[in-house]
């Protein structure tokens, strides 16, 4: 390994629920970074996943659990992330 070092951004993840089976109420993760503050909220429900960008009241992105699986499994494996989003392994 070379002497190069890369800064890893610090992110803070906050969960507002205790451990339980997800029922009628979404589990909400507030995602923040040191550089940008609050990035948004990740909301998990039995039906799928919603991403609410920072300061959003009406606009959000949603997908089913199957769509999330297909998206994540379509990404390069962890060992193959060189050049993707500035990530180097």
PEVENVEN-V886121 format. One line per field, one symbol per residue. phi: phi as a letter, one per 30 degrees, with the letter a starting at -180 (. if undefined). psi: psi as a letter, one per 20 degrees, with the letter a starting at -180 (. if undefined). Layout:
phi: ???
psi: ???
//
This chain:
phi: .dddbcdcddbccbccbddaddcdcdcccccbbddciddlbcccbddlbcccdeiccbcbcbadddddeddddddddedcceichidbc
psi: prjpqpppppqppppjqrprppcipqpppppqqhhibphapopprhhbpppoqpkphhprpqqrhghgggghiiqqrhikjpiokjpp.
//
